[in-house]
Amino acid sequence: MNSKLHPELGAKRFTNVGQTAPIDDNDDGVIIIKPSNRIGRLGVPQVWENKHLLKYFVLRSIRGRYRPTAMGYGWIIFRPLLLCLVYVGVFGHMLGIKTDPIPFPLFVFLGISLYLFFSGTVSDTASSLANNAGVMSKVYYPRLIVPLTALFVNVMDLLASFVVIVALMGVYGVYPSWNIVYFPLFLIGLTLASFTLGLVLAAHSIERRDIMMALPVIMRVMVYAMPCVYPISAVPEKLLTFYYANPMASLIQGIRWSLWDEVAPPLWSVAWAVALIVVGLYYGLVAFTRAERTMVDSL
């Protein structure tokens, strides 16, 4: 962000990331303050300094989403439960898909909860800039807070869904194996992958509005590209390599494996997912930072 200081103030050094920032003092009296390191240029330290603002935005978004409704916060549970009933009826009773020894309702509820988190995070993050254009045009704050707010709101929904999943596991007598130690790693991977995709789309949707038109359709199709409502055994063996090239399929199957000792995703697919997340997250931050310079005018 470029700042103009009055010449009479002198060339004082300012910090906005906890470190001394280099200053370019031009002959015309304009002083340009720049972040002092690469991480600072990506906006991450600024978000940490304004974490209280991030917390406020997250709480405000959660209240704004559920409080005006009749069921209130009950929608956090009712939404995946309703979809679960639909898929149990279609895939379980009509098509006869079996997921033994895991009860099919529990299997589907976990898959639907993960899918809703993925689709909600991607969609909300991608549209977060357009939805907050009015506020951003009036006051400055680290713009990265906007997509991060969408992420944490969906994280809260997912955590609430896991309370139901744990309860269902107790009802059905399904208990995790020692693989549960890997569960946090796969869940963090799913979170970062969802946020990464949403961040990249948010950065490019400013200039390419077609992205937001196509995204809802793509999200509806993606539920069938991951093992959400059917077991991995339903995928033909000759297509498994292509199937696991989708990092979301590898991460969701990894979550099932860590919880219930199902078929483990191939190690190469997990490594591929990690590589895509690392590269994609860095690219998303760089693209978002570049778009930040003109996003208010474009929106």
ABEGO torsion letter per residue (X at the ends): XBBBBBAAAEBBBBBAAGBBBBBBBBAAGBBBBBBABAAAAAGAAAAAAAAAAAAAAAAAAAAAAAAABAAEAAAAAAAAAAAAAAAAAAAAAAAGBBAOABBAAAAAAAAAAAAAAAAAAAAAAAAAAAAAAAAAAABBBBAAAAAAAAAAAAAAAAAAAAAAAAAAAAAAGBBBBAAAAAAAAAAAAAAAAAAAAAAAAAAAAAABAAAAAAAAAAAAAAAAABBAABBAAABBAAAAAAAAABAAAAAAAAAAAAAAGBBBBBAAAAAAAAAAAAAAAAAAAAAAAAAAAAAAAAX
